């Protein structure tokens, strides 16, 4: 394990350099042309077999000198439409676009893993695949890579996310449900327009829309068990064009977040029933469109145990924190854990000495690059620890 740390420290120097290059030139989802070219070029030079299965994605494969299982690791490459305000010397040079979620860190860390395994091929059992995916922040590049067969024959899949809530040097592990599933919705309410002085002649779509918003909140507070988790958020409410006219239609848009597949199906069904019921009771028609999005991450307990064992032997048990609370955020890594047993873990990047602590998706988010060694070493220990 000490040998892994030594090689990881060496790889981290190069990985940090690559991370800064990627950070300077962030690219939005499905536009990661420059980033994916750098990834492919780096991997090819390291002796990995590289392919481009879908869009701007990159898939790299290395077969070890000893027989064993096939394990995959995933990193996301896309940035966010945020104007950077960190003041870093390698801050974004692309106006209005920033790596505010650490995807540059994830990508560089996986390239660091490639450097380590290239030097330790004799110790590697089986096959390792590296998935560099586009569009995690948008429409789910992980799903497209899965559909392209990138996990065919894979026994386990792993991934990591930087976390400014954890100190640098700490790995956060969560058993079971970790990230929420998400489903977006659009509700179109059709009423009857009329003069504002004669509301009895129409069916007020705005008043009904307000009733829908209020009634839907009862789903979470009264129809979902307190031990389960769900959030229904209305993000937009559009209706009417004239102050003295009753609106004939109303459009509501938002997102439903749930933990666990059972709660997800229950809340979606209750949402549709509630919206249609309220509208029908008030004489309006409702058109409800639910669009299934990310499935949520449910970690495999055996894979979490494997990560714990590998990282404990490498960094020490005092560097591992068992997380007890899942997040209502979403992550498309859940598509991969639906298909293959896997584990997603957090890499602490908080260090008050490098500046104020800001959350991910903030224009001032800064990750402590000292954590790059931990990320690379943890990935490598997990890969090498997979038994035949």
HELIX and SHEET records of a PDB file:
HELIX    1   1 UNK A    2  UNK A   24  1                                  23    
HELIX    2   2 UNK A   33  UNK A   45  1                                  13    
HELIX    3   3 UNK A  103  UNK A  119  1                                  17    
HELIX    4   4 UNK A  121  UNK A  123  5                                   3    
HELIX    5   5 UNK A  141  UNK A  147  1                                   7    
HELIX    6   6 UNK A  199  UNK A  201  5                                   3    
HELIX    7   7 UNK A  205  UNK A  218  1                                  14    
HELIX    8   8 UNK A  219  UNK A  223  3                                   5    
HELIX    9   9 UNK A  261  UNK A  281  1                                  21    
HELIX   10  10 UNK A  301  UNK A  315  1                                  15    
HELIX   11  11 UNK A  317  UNK A  319  5                                   3    
HELIX   12  12 UNK A  334  UNK A  339  1                                   6    
HELIX   13  13 UNK A  352  UNK A  354  5                                   3    
HELIX   14  14 UNK A  371  UNK A  384  1                                  14    
SHEET    1   A 8 UNK A  49  UNK A  51  0                                        
SHEET    2   A 8 UNK A  58  UNK A  63 -1                                        
SHEET    3   A 8 UNK A 125  UNK A 133 -1                                        
SHEET    4   A 8 UNK A  66  UNK A  76  1                                        
SHEET    5   A 8 UNK A 156  UNK A 167  1                                        
SHEET    6   A 8 UNK A 342  UNK A 350  1                                        
SHEET    7   A 8 UNK A 171  UNK A 173 -1                                        
SHEET    8   A 8 UNK A 320  UNK A 322  1                                        
SHEET    1   B 2 UNK A 176  UNK A 179  0                                        
SHEET    2   B 2 UNK A 297  UNK A 299 -1                                        
SHEET    1   C 4 UNK A 230  UNK A 239  0                                        
SHEET    2   C 4 UNK A 249  UNK A 258 -1                                        
SHEET    3   C 4 UNK A 181  UNK A 190 -1                                        
SHEET    4   C 4 UNK A 285  UNK A 292 -1                                        
SHEET    1   D 2 UNK A 194  UNK A 195  0                                        
SHEET    2   D 2 UNK A 245  UNK A 246 -1                                        
END                                                                             
